[in-house]
């Protein structure tokens, strides 16, 4: 006995035949652009030529092109279906736009690639926590994750006097503000990373 399963429709609710046909025709015109851009991408060509990536072939790219899915605060690069699913719950501002892959766009062959714009709150939180850990050093850097994973009450309750003084001395902030920064609820200026500049007499040494 043959068992039939209902097909998933691509039509939106209450969409007319004319509206659905127009949208399907537009998608049909846009699809070749996505494929051509993907095949022209230098990174995609490199992966397709790599014998250690047997699942990453020209045929795969023609059927499932890699695209750029752009939001206000971030860009995700990957296959259309999996990238849309992976970014569905992201809070990256306005979007989304599905765009052709740029010729020199770089991406991972085995997972979705995320590129965060300078205005990304996610990236700002990440960079702040990273800098806090750098400044605190090996001994006190675990405090950042401890604060991030606990409530303010629990964090302050178990914070030792020595740890509190270290936060104040190194970062020049109170433990309560430290907790808010680790949570990503507040941003506070931190000492910049030191950069080695060229000495004025270096040019004369060449």
C-alpha positions as CSV (number, residue, x, y, z in Angstrom):
1,X,0.0,0.0,0.0
2,X,1.3,3.4,-0.9
3,X,1.2,6.0,1.8
4,X,0.9,9.6,0.8
5,X,2.3,12.5,2.9
6,X,1.1,16.1,2.5
7,X,3.6,18.3,0.6
8,X,4.9,21.4,2.3
9,X,3.7,24.4,0.4
10,X,5.9,27.4,-0.4
11,X,2.9,29.7,-0.6
12,X,2.2,32.3,2.1
13,X,-1.1,32.2,3.9
14,X,-3.8,34.1,2.0
15,X,-1.5,34.6,-1.0
16,X,-3.2,34.7,-4.4
17,X,-2.2,32.6,-7.4
18,X,-0.9,35.8,-9.1
19,X,1.1,36.9,-6.1
20,X,2.6,33.4,-5.6
21,X,3.5,33.2,-9.3
22,X,5.2,36.6,-9.3
23,X,7.2,35.7,-6.2
24,X,8.2,32.3,-7.7
25,X,9.3,33.9,-10.9
26,X,11.4,36.5,-9.0
27,X,13.0,33.7,-7.0
28,X,13.8,31.8,-10.2
29,X,15.5,34.8,-11.6
30,X,17.5,35.5,-8.5
31,X,18.7,31.9,-7.9
32,X,21.2,31.8,-10.8
33,X,22.7,35.0,-9.5
34,X,23.4,33.4,-6.2
35,X,24.9,30.3,-7.8
36,X,27.1,32.3,-10.2
37,X,28.4,34.5,-7.4
38,X,29.1,31.4,-5.2
39,X,31.0,29.6,-8.0
40,X,33.0,32.8,-8.6
41,X,34.0,33.1,-5.0
42,X,37.8,32.4,-4.5
43,X,37.2,30.6,-1.2
44,X,34.5,28.3,-2.7
45,X,36.8,27.4,-5.6
46,X,39.7,26.6,-3.2
47,X,37.4,24.3,-1.1
48,X,36.0,22.6,-4.2
49,X,39.6,21.8,-5.4
50,X,40.5,20.3,-2.0
51,X,40.4,16.5,-2.1
52,X,40.0,16.4,1.6
53,X,36.6,18.1,1.3
54,X,34.7,15.5,-0.8
55,X,31.3,16.9,0.1
56,X,32.2,20.4,-1.1
57,X,32.0,20.1,-4.8
58,X,30.9,22.3,-7.7
59,X,27.8,20.2,-8.0
60,X,27.0,20.8,-4.4
61,X,27.5,24.5,-4.8
62,X,25.2,24.6,-7.8
63,X,22.4,22.9,-5.9
64,X,23.1,24.6,-2.5
65,X,25.0,27.9,-3.1
66,X,26.7,29.7,-0.2
67,X,25.2,33.1,0.3
68,X,25.5,36.2,2.5
69,X,22.6,36.8,4.9
70,X,22.9,40.3,6.3
71,X,21.4,42.0,9.3
72,X,22.0,45.4,10.7
73,X,24.6,44.2,13.2
74,X,26.0,41.0,11.7
75,X,26.5,38.9,8.6
76,X,26.1,35.2,8.3
77,X,27.6,33.2,5.5
78,X,26.5,29.7,4.6
79,X,23.8,27.7,2.8
80,X,20.4,29.5,2.7
81,X,18.4,26.9,4.6
82,X,20.7,26.2,7.5
83,X,21.8,29.8,7.8
84,X,18.2,31.1,8.0
85,X,17.5,28.5,10.7
86,X,20.6,29.3,12.7
87,X,19.9,33.1,12.7
88,X,16.2,32.9,13.3
89,X,16.4,33.7,17.0
90,X,19.3,36.2,16.7
91,X,18.7,39.7,17.8
92,X,20.9,41.5,15.2
93,X,18.7,44.5,14.4
94,X,16.9,45.1,11.2
95,X,17.2,42.6,8.3
96,X,17.3,40.3,6.8
97,X,18.8,40.5,3.3
98,X,19.9,37.4,1.2
99,X,22.7,38.6,-1.0
100,X,25.1,36.9,-3.4
101,X,28.5,35.9,-2.1
102,X,31.3,38.4,-2.8
103,X,34.3,37.3,-4.8
104,X,36.7,37.6,-1.9
105,X,34.3,36.7,1.0
106,X,36.0,34.1,3.2
107,X,34.0,31.5,5.1
108,X,34.4,28.1,6.9
109,X,33.7,25.0,4.7
110,X,32.0,23.0,7.5
111,X,30.0,25.6,9.5
112,X,28.2,28.9,9.3
113,X,30.6,31.9,9.4
114,X,29.5,34.9,11.4
115,X,30.9,38.4,10.9
116,X,29.9,41.0,13.5
117,X,29.7,44.7,12.5
118,X,31.2,47.4,14.8
119,X,27.7,48.3,16.0
120,X,27.0,44.8,17.1
121,X,26.1,44.6,20.8
122,X,27.0,41.0,20.8
123,X,30.5,41.8,19.6
124,X,30.9,44.7,22.0
125,X,30.0,42.5,24.9
126,X,32.4,39.8,23.7
127,X,35.3,42.3,23.3
128,X,34.6,43.8,26.7
129,X,34.7,40.4,28.5
130,X,37.8,39.5,26.5
131,X,39.6,42.7,27.6
132,X,38.5,42.3,31.2
133,X,40.0,38.8,31.2
134,X,43.3,40.1,29.7
135,X,43.6,42.8,32.3
136,X,42.7,40.5,35.3
137,X,45.3,37.9,34.3
138,X,45.4,34.2,34.9
139,X,44.5,34.4,38.7
140,X,41.4,36.6,38.5
141,X,40.1,36.1,34.9
142,X,37.7,33.3,35.9
143,X,35.7,36.0,37.8
144,X,34.3,37.2,34.5
145,X,32.6,33.9,33.7
146,X,31.5,33.5,37.3
147,X,29.8,36.9,37.2
148,X,28.3,36.1,33.8
149,X,26.7,32.9,35.0
150,X,25.3,34.0,38.3
151,X,23.0,36.6,39.7
152,X,24.4,39.7,41.2
153,X,23.4,38.6,44.7
154,X,25.2,35.2,44.4
155,X,28.3,36.7,42.8
156,X,28.7,39.4,45.4
157,X,28.0,37.0,48.3
158,X,30.7,34.6,47.3
159,X,33.2,37.2,46.1
160,X,36.2,37.3,48.6
161,X,37.7,40.5,49.9
162,X,40.9,39.8,48.0
163,X,39.0,39.4,44.7
164,X,37.0,42.6,45.3
165,X,40.1,44.6,45.9
166,X,41.8,43.1,42.8
167,X,38.8,44.2,40.7
168,X,39.0,47.7,42.1
169,X,42.8,47.9,41.7
170,X,43.1,46.5,38.2
171,X,39.9,47.7,36.5
172,X,39.1,50.7,38.8
173,X,35.5,49.7,39.1
174,X,33.2,48.5,41.9
175,X,32.3,44.7,42.0
176,X,28.7,45.6,41.3
177,X,29.6,47.4,38.1
178,X,32.0,44.5,37.2
179,X,29.0,42.1,37.4
180,X,27.0,44.3,35.1
181,X,29.8,44.5,32.6
182,X,30.3,40.7,32.7
183,X,26.6,40.3,32.0
184,X,26.8,42.7,29.1
185,X,24.4,45.1,30.7
186,X,26.9,48.0,31.0
187,X,29.9,49.2,29.1
188,X,32.8,50.9,30.8
189,X,36.1,52.3,29.4
190,X,39.0,49.9,30.0
191,X,42.7,50.5,29.6
192,X,43.6,50.1,25.9
193,X,46.0,47.4,24.7
194,X,49.6,48.6,24.5
195,X,50.9,48.9,20.9
196,X,54.5,48.9,20.0
197,X,55.2,51.9,17.8
198,X,58.1,52.3,15.4
199,X,61.0,54.4,16.8
200,X,61.9,57.6,14.8
201,X,65.3,56.3,14.0
202,X,64.1,53.0,12.5
203,X,64.1,54.4,9.0
204,X,67.8,55.2,9.2
205,X,68.6,51.6,10.1
206,X,67.5,50.3,6.7
